[in-house]
Amino acid sequence: MPLPAPLLLGLLVAAGSAHAGPGDDEPGAELVVTATRTATPRGDAPVAVELITREDIAASGAENLADLLEGQPGLDVERSYLGAALRMQGMNPDQVLILVDGERVLGAKDGVIDLGRFPVENIQQVEIVKGPGSALYGADAMGGVVNLITRTPDEPVRAEVHLRGGERGTADASASVEAKGDRLSGQLVAGLHQNDGYDLSPQDEATTASAFQQWDVSGQGRAAISPNFSLGARGSVMRRNLQGVEVSGGGAVLDRLSAIEEVQLGLTPRLLLGARSMLTLGASGSVYREQQLVDQRGATALDTYEDHQERLGELSAQLDRATGDSHLLTVGAEAMGVTMESPRLDGGTGARARGALFVQDVWRVPGVSGLSVVPGARLELDSWYGLVPTPKLAIRWQAAPSLTLRVSAGAGYRAPSFKELLLRFENPGAGYVVQGSPTLRPETSRSLQLGAEWAPNDAWWLSANVFHNDLNDLITITTLKAASAGEPAQYGYTNVASAWTAGLELAAQSQPTRWLDLKLTYTLTESRDETLHQPLEGRARHRGTAQAGIDLDQLGLSAQARAALVGARPLTGDTDADGVPDPIEAPPYAALDLRLQKRLLGRGAVALGVDNLLNAGDPTLLTMPPRLVYLSLDLTHPRRDGA
Amino acid sequence: MRHLPSLAPLCLCLGCAPDLREDRPADSLPQDTDTGGLITDGETRTLTVNATAVDVWVYLSLSDGALVSPADPLQDDSWHLALQRYNLAVNGGVSGAREVEVAPVEGHDLDGLTAAPADGWRTDLADADGDGVPEYALGDWYEYDATTHVLTPADRIYALCDGAGACFKLSIEGYYDEVGTPAMVGLRWAPLPPR
């Protein structure tokens, strides 16, 4: 049942607009924040929110966000030399906004934020909203938003340790301590991770995925300074080193080393203004630095060293006010500054400033039971391209206690990156030049989403969602000047392309018995590049997932199987060695993960798992990690009932 | 200075990771990115020229089989070919005063060419397409793979004559050395009877 606005506000106060609280056991009752920027029971959200809870994370055996999202319905994790990239509803990785506690993250390379660098040990839940989120979050939320909600203490005292070891030098260790009192609460999480990488084409020196070593520490706390005022603070530090080998087209063997550092700090004061209003302020900053060193074997001609640094500062203010029983109004303002220093940028630096105003009203229509209309809009001013308005309208109707219908239409946009605006790169060997264009406009989208959720009884939950996204002013690399005798090619970024994606997402979840959980999903994705008159690259038309979980409570045993069936994917490659890309089709594949777990009388669990049991993957068209067998141990104190 | 140890943890966190170059000094083994030694087989000479410098031209005398360092390349007649990465200039036209011309020859290998062709002669010309680069007479020496960005010598050789009547036949053998360094231009040439 939809909650009256004052009660919603109460939930919001309890959970905070930056953090959702732990999920309730009742389906649809878990609190989510990403759909509306305020804590809302998932079932009441005006747009569908997919939720991966802490329990789901533990059951998956995943150590990082890439592993976690790989098996999620409707999501496409594509691995390449850039890392693990996320596609959603057929949209590119740079059209999906990734947030940590509602804050942007830095470090995109060619538009890809490597999901592999986000460890899961400090994640409480992952919220996924498909479709444009620019009306609330601004730039880059064309295809959807993935919000990582970091862990918050939910018990007076708890300590946890997690260890995992597996093939290919896989070693993971993490620990957390948390404490929660009446006025103070806090948590500290630390992790160490390493892996030897892998090589799907051992006939040459090149590696497919780099070896890495990573450590991370994160912490957060909140102090209730008075009944109406609390102050939250959080911070995280991450260091990640990667080592890989590349073979150039001319045959040079290049050792590639990277050192990544990331620091994030944030403050979130929260002030209750009477019984019906709350003001949440935010101040955050983050630094991302990546050193890249290339060391040619046997020579120094191709040796390079580059130091890239990005800095982000954000200020935000959000007021939530409940009016009567029918309105929950959210208004807010944000200001952001970003700088990048990189030898690849023309002049070596780039900077942008951005300010935004947003407003949204959750209006529970009087006289129509279960009907919510949620208009919203955001007006964003960017120092590079000016004003961009992004309106959105979402309607949720609980047509029957078991049936929820949702419709939303909205606009989204993606800001041109510094690279697209300012790149100046000349290949030292071949001489070709790639240059940015400071006059680029943002990419824009218009989207329509229709969805239905039906829970006919306690054992079944079904959902269907239809989407259509129109994309315009897409930024692509075009040949400004073709290579000719003695003159290398020149490439540049231009707003030339338009495209659309459309599809259908189906999901069925069932608990036919107390010990068995089943989940089936299917996604049909159609896409078309209207400029090239061909499907967008890499999108599988058919994608299905199946998940089965068995929990023999009395024996303390549980088992989980996750399978993904992915249809053929259109790609391009130079098959006839004429230097011109040809259409090719990557074959369908199936991936299967298995995990068996034994609980240790509330003190933790041991688990044996196999990722990618069928060993799907190939060196060029599907560079996913090969089969991995691992053993893990989780310990918790004090004893947790039912764990 | 005494506060430095206490600042170390902060430094560790805020962008003060060790410089990656500290652990990877430049390769200490002898490098192969030097111009190789001249190999002479009868009248045929082979040389790999290091043309890797982005903004430095390397000058070659075909008659001497050696690199030269002209004080004023535009006026100096000590060189026949100049190389800078993928650019090959001849000492003629807008590039020099020796009146060097070249003519492409297809369907012959170097040993099979015994006389200079009658036509097809050209020299370096001024920039005609506005890109700031002269129209080099040897500009078509390579094929470019836009997918891999690899340069491969085109299937042709060249006859080359200077204003004094001395002629050579020239084959560009490769653009990468054995460790894959680009702009290590492999050249093979031999004298040719005057045209």
Contacts between the chains, C-beta under 8 A, distances in Angstrom:
chain1	res1	chain2	res2	distance
A	237	B	13	4.6
A	239	B	17	6.5
A	247	B	180	7.6
A	248	B	180	5.5
A	249	B	145	7.3
A	249	B	148	3.9
A	249	B	149	5.8
A	249	B	150	3.9
A	250	B	150	5.9
A	250	B	151	8.0
A	250	B	175	7.2
A	250	B	176	3.8
A	250	B	180	4.5
A	250	B	181	7.5
A	250	B	182	5.2
A	251	B	176	5.9
A	251	B	178	7.9
A	251	B	179	7.5
A	251	B	180	3.7
A	252	B	176	7.5
A	252	B	179	6.1
A	252	B	180	2.8
A	252	B	181	6.2
A	252	B	182	7.8
A	253	B	179	7.3
A	253	B	180	6.8
A	255	B	24	7.9
A	257	B	20	5.5
A	257	B	24	6.9
A	258	B	20	7.9
A	259	B	17	5.2
A	259	B	18	7.6
A	259	B	20	5.5
A	261	B	13	7.8
A	261	B	15	5.8
A	261	B	17	5.2
A	263	B	13	5.5
A	263	B	14	5.7
A	263	B	15	7.6
A	287	B	14	6.3
A	287	B	15	5.8
A	289	B	15	4.7
A	289	B	17	7.3
A	291	B	17	7.1
A	291	B	19	7.1
A	291	B	20	4.7
A	292	B	20	7.8
A	293	B	20	4.2
A	293	B	21	6.4
A	293	B	24	6.0
A	295	B	24	5.3
A	295	B	27	7.5
A	296	B	27	7.7
A	296	B	179	7.0
A	296	B	180	7.5
A	296	B	181	7.0
A	297	B	27	7.8
A	297	B	179	6.5
A	298	B	27	7.0
A	298	B	29	7.2
A	298	B	31	7.7
A	298	B	32	6.5
A	298	B	179	3.8
A	299	B	27	6.9
A	299	B	31	5.4
A	299	B	32	5.8
A	299	B	33	5.1
A	299	B	177	7.7
A	299	B	179	5.0
A	299	B	180	8.0
A	299	B	181	4.9
A	300	B	26	5.2
A	300	B	27	5.6
A	300	B	31	5.9
A	300	B	33	6.7
A	301	B	33	4.7
A	301	B	52	4.9
A	301	B	181	4.3
A	301	B	182	7.6
A	301	B	183	7.6
A	301	B	184	7.9
A	302	B	180	7.7
A	302	B	181	6.4
A	302	B	182	7.7
A	303	B	26	6.8
A	303	B	27	7.9
A	305	B	20	6.7
A	305	B	21	5.5
A	309	B	15	6.8
A	427	B	149	6.1
A	428	B	52	7.6
A	428	B	54	6.3
A	428	B	85	7.4
A	428	B	182	7.2
A	428	B	183	7.8
A	429	B	85	7.3
A	429	B	149	7.4
A	429	B	151	7.6
A	429	B	175	8.0
A	429	B	182	2.9
A	429	B	183	6.2
A	430	B	86	7.1
A	430	B	144	7.0
A	430	B	149	4.2
A	430	B	150	7.3
A	430	B	151	6.0
A	430	B	182	7.0
A	431	B	85	6.1
A	431	B	86	5.4
A	432	B	149	6.2
A	481	B	131	7.4
A	483	B	144	4.5
A	483	B	146	6.7
A	484	B	139	7.9
A	485	B	136	7.9
A	485	B	139	3.9
A	485	B	140	4.0
A	486	B	86	7.6
A	486	B	87	6.6
A	486	B	88	7.9
A	486	B	133	7.2
A	486	B	135	7.2
A	486	B	136	4.6
A	486	B	138	7.4
A	486	B	139	2.4
A	486	B	140	6.9
A	486	B	141	7.9
A	487	B	129	7.6
A	487	B	131	6.3
A	487	B	133	6.0
A	487	B	139	7.0
A	488	B	86	7.1
A	488	B	144	7.2
A	489	B	144	7.3
A	489	B	146	6.5
A	573	B	147	7.8
A	574	B	145	7.5
A	574	B	147	4.1
A	574	B	148	7.5
A	577	B	145	7.6
A	579	B	143	7.8
A	579	B	144	6.9
A	579	B	145	4.3
A	579	B	146	4.7
A	579	B	147	5.6
A	579	B	148	7.9
A	580	B	146	7.1
A	580	B	147	7.5
A	581	B	147	6.3
